[in-house]
């Protein structure tokens, strides 16, 4: 199964573009910081990643302010250039 659930801050948002099929697509940057337990010891985690949203989910992302935190759900795939991974966002739950 390929499923990712990530609490993150929206730190970048490119201009809306459209796929050849006419679907809206939005490239964004996400930043996550937390403290987790690894082998019973606390570990600080800090990372940034690229993500893309296609279709209806783009509406929620365009309504978000940069710096806003939300819960992002989706899946991982290889980047088109073959370098690294990119998250495809399928759902956004904005934090109240």
Backbone bond lengths (Angstrom), bond angles and torsions (degrees), N, CA, C in turn:
res aa  C-N    CA-C-N  psi(-1)  N-CA   C-N-CA  omega(-1)  CA-C   N-CA-C  phi
1 X - - - 1.451 - - 1.529 109.01 -
2 X 1.303 117.18 140.38 1.452 123.76 179.46 1.527 107.42 -120.36
3 X 1.336 117.11 94.84 1.461 122.77 -178.56 1.514 108.47 -140.73
4 X 1.329 116.25 131.30 1.455 121.08 179.50 1.521 108.94 -125.69
5 X 1.324 116.22 132.78 1.449 123.83 175.88 1.520 106.27 -125.06
6 X 1.332 117.01 119.68 1.456 120.94 -171.64 1.526 111.01 -139.51
7 X 1.330 115.31 126.13 1.452 120.61 170.37 1.524 106.12 -85.43
8 X 1.337 116.61 122.33 1.459 119.33 -174.39 1.521 111.07 -152.69
9 X 1.309 113.07 166.00 1.457 122.44 178.20 1.523 108.39 -101.71
10 X 1.331 116.98 135.05 1.465 121.88 175.45 1.524 107.98 -76.85
11 X 1.334 117.77 114.25 1.461 120.68 -176.04 1.528 113.64 -114.18
12 X 1.322 118.10 -15.63 1.466 121.59 177.69 1.517 109.01 -145.71
13 X 1.336 115.89 146.86 1.454 120.64 175.21 1.521 108.18 -149.08
14 X 1.313 116.48 118.61 1.466 121.44 178.34 1.538 109.06 -81.16
15 X 1.305 115.90 174.17 1.464 120.99 176.34 1.533 109.45 -69.23
16 X 1.308 115.83 148.27 1.457 121.04 177.65 1.523 109.03 -60.96
17 X 1.326 115.46 137.80 1.466 120.82 174.68 1.519 106.76 -129.97
18 X 1.325 116.80 176.50 1.460 120.51 -178.10 1.522 109.82 -131.44
19 X 1.334 116.00 140.30 1.454 121.70 178.32 1.529 108.64 -73.13
20 X 1.336 117.74 165.96 1.469 119.50 176.06 1.537 112.37 -57.50
21 X 1.331 117.38 -24.99 1.470 121.45 178.09 1.532 112.13 -82.86
22 X 1.353 116.58 -1.73 1.459 120.83 178.24 1.511 115.04 88.54
23 X 1.329 118.19 8.91 1.463 120.87 178.74 1.528 110.41 -83.25
24 X 1.342 117.56 141.13 1.466 119.25 175.94 1.528 110.27 -67.23
25 X 1.325 115.85 142.25 1.470 121.72 179.12 1.522 108.28 -137.27
26 X 1.320 115.91 140.33 1.459 121.40 -176.40 1.519 109.45 -135.99
27 X 1.332 116.68 122.92 1.464 122.86 176.13 1.523 107.67 -92.50
28 X 1.344 116.53 131.09 1.460 120.83 -178.45 1.522 110.62 -135.57
29 X 1.324 115.01 166.96 1.459 122.26 173.21 1.515 108.85 -119.19
30 X 1.323 116.14 136.92 1.456 122.14 -179.91 1.520 110.12 -120.03
31 X 1.340 116.20 146.30 1.461 121.75 177.42 1.529 107.99 -128.00
32 X 1.332 115.02 131.14 1.468 121.15 179.80 1.527 109.45 -124.46
33 X 1.339 115.82 136.09 1.460 122.16 173.69 1.518 107.91 -139.59
34 X 1.325 116.17 132.26 1.463 120.57 177.96 1.520 109.60 -161.49
35 X 1.327 114.62 174.36 1.458 120.52 172.05 1.524 106.80 -122.74
36 X 1.322 115.70 124.37 1.462 122.73 -177.55 1.515 109.78 -120.84
37 X 1.316 115.68 169.41 1.457 121.10 176.31 1.518 108.86 -103.63
38 X 1.324 115.95 128.14 1.459 121.65 176.80 1.523 107.52 -128.19
39 X 1.318 115.68 116.55 1.466 121.87 -178.29 1.531 110.66 55.34
40 X 1.334 115.14 39.20 1.451 120.63 177.26 1.515 115.50 79.05
41 X 1.311 117.45 3.92 1.469 121.21 -179.12 1.530 109.55 -119.28
42 X 1.339 116.95 143.88 1.465 119.40 179.59 1.529 111.26 -69.85
43 X 1.313 115.24 141.96 1.466 120.81 178.24 1.529 108.88 -138.23
44 X 1.326 115.95 127.25 1.457 120.76 175.83 1.517 108.78 -81.75
45 X 1.321 115.61 133.93 1.455 122.22 -179.72 1.517 107.86 -120.52
46 X 1.317 116.23 129.74 1.456 122.00 177.13 1.522 107.87 -143.83
47 X 1.343 116.25 125.58 1.460 118.48 -179.77 1.517 110.44 -158.20
48 X 1.318 113.99 158.42 1.458 121.69 173.57 1.512 107.47 -124.10
49 X 1.338 115.60 147.03 1.450 119.39 178.39 1.519 110.84 -146.81
50 X 1.324 113.65 156.63 1.459 120.56 176.15 1.520 108.78 -88.46
51 X 1.328 115.78 148.79 1.457 120.89 178.60 1.523 108.68 -146.50
52 X 1.324 115.27 161.23 1.456 121.57 176.93 1.526 108.42 -137.60
53 X 1.310 116.01 144.43 1.461 122.26 175.19 1.526 107.29 -124.05
54 X 1.308 115.92 137.87 1.466 121.06 -179.24 1.524 108.37 -130.52
55 X 1.321 115.81 134.21 1.465 120.65 177.47 1.518 112.76 91.34
56 X 1.342 115.12 -149.15 1.468 121.86 -173.86 1.520 114.60 -58.42
57 X 1.326 118.26 -31.89 1.462 121.64 -177.27 1.534 111.45 -61.96
58 X 1.319 118.31 -19.40 1.471 120.82 178.61 1.528 111.55 -63.13
59 X 1.335 117.33 -27.91 1.474 120.62 -179.28 1.526 111.27 -61.51
60 X 1.336 116.69 -44.13 1.466 120.42 179.37 1.520 110.92 -64.09
61 X 1.326 116.97 -36.63 1.469 120.70 -178.23 1.527 112.23 -72.96
62 X 1.309 118.22 -34.76 1.469 119.74 178.06 1.522 111.08 -71.67
63 X 1.348 117.12 -24.70 1.463 121.14 178.61 1.529 112.36 -80.42
64 X 1.329 117.56 -15.17 1.466 121.32 -178.50 1.526 111.51 -80.96
65 X 1.323 115.57 145.76 1.455 121.08 173.93 1.527 108.89 -85.80
66 X 1.329 115.84 148.27 1.463 118.87 173.30 1.524 107.86 -60.86
67 X 1.321 116.48 137.07 1.464 121.72 -177.38 1.513 113.08 95.61
68 X 1.325 117.36 -13.03 1.465 121.23 -179.90 1.531 110.32 -72.39
69 X 1.334 116.08 143.67 1.467 122.69 179.49 1.525 108.81 -101.22
70 X 1.324 116.15 139.12 1.460 122.12 178.09 1.521 109.06 -149.17
71 X 1.319 115.49 170.67 1.453 122.54 174.88 1.526 106.91 -101.23
72 X 1.330 116.38 117.41 1.463 122.84 -176.71 1.521 109.23 -105.57
73 X 1.318 117.52 131.39 1.463 122.54 177.35 1.521 108.06 -119.68
74 X 1.333 115.75 145.16 1.450 119.86 178.65 1.509 111.54 173.38
75 X 1.329 115.57 -149.16 1.469 121.06 -178.92 1.519 109.34 -142.74
76 X 1.329 116.30 162.63 1.456 122.55 -179.98 1.522 110.56 -102.63
77 X 1.321 115.27 145.37 1.455 121.45 173.56 1.523 108.37 -146.80
78 X 1.313 116.47 164.57 1.460 120.33 176.98 1.523 110.26 -70.61
79 X 1.317 116.08 145.20 1.467 120.75 177.03 1.521 109.13 -67.90
80 X 1.320 115.86 153.37 1.473 120.77 -177.69 1.517 112.84 -58.58
81 X 1.319 117.32 -33.40 1.467 120.15 -179.47 1.525 112.21 -83.02
82 X 1.336 117.04 1.90 1.458 121.03 178.69 1.518 114.63 79.32
83 X 1.324 117.03 6.78 1.469 121.33 -179.08 1.518 110.20 -111.64
84 X 1.309 115.85 105.88 1.453 120.43 174.94 1.516 114.00 84.64
85 X 1.326 113.67 -169.88 1.457 122.10 -177.48 1.514 110.25 -117.50
86 X 1.321 115.81 157.36 1.455 121.80 175.60 1.523 108.18 -136.84
87 X 1.318 115.59 139.41 1.460 120.64 178.19 1.523 109.06 -89.08
88 X 1.322 116.66 130.87 1.460 122.13 171.84 1.521 106.90 -98.54
89 X 1.313 116.45 115.28 1.456 122.02 -175.36 1.528 109.76 -84.47
90 X 1.324 115.45 128.94 1.456 120.85 178.24 1.528 112.40 -113.02
91 X 1.351 116.24 -15.92 1.458 120.38 -178.97 1.530 109.79 -155.16
92 X 1.341 115.80 142.64 1.463 121.67 176.77 1.524 107.69 -129.90
93 X 1.331 116.26 125.91 1.461 121.50 174.25 1.518 107.60 -114.82
94 X 1.330 115.44 105.15 1.466 120.00 -179.86 1.508 109.68 -70.78
95 X 1.335 116.04 140.50 1.463 122.66 -179.03 1.516 108.91 -82.06
96 X 1.347 117.78 134.28 1.487 120.11 179.95 1.508 112.33 -70.10
